[in-house]
């Protein structure tokens, strides 16, 4: 199962070139993390696994996996890889798509003071 594409919450007006390199706002970042978590939950459900079964297969602690599934955190690549394998994802291309989605979430947020420079 492929991660769901991250959709903007609303359309935004065109931005100047200087603003094009800004990082997403904290609200947009939280929304993207929630969508990632929703995709991971959907994958687990499609695999027919409970959280306990998924964590038993992956070796990821239940509380940690629950945080990922609720959007309260994002896994490291290694943990995501074992969770994907536990859910039956074996296609390298699909795994790479999940990694790209994860990398997009891990992009550092710029502080407001830096954006004002």
Protein Blocks (a to p, Z undefined) as FASTA:
>chain_A
ZZdddddfbdcddddfklmmpccdfklmmmmmmmmmmmmmmmmmmnopafklmmmmnopa
fklmmmmmnopaccdfklmmmmmmmnopabfklmmmmmmmmmmmmpccddfklmmZZ
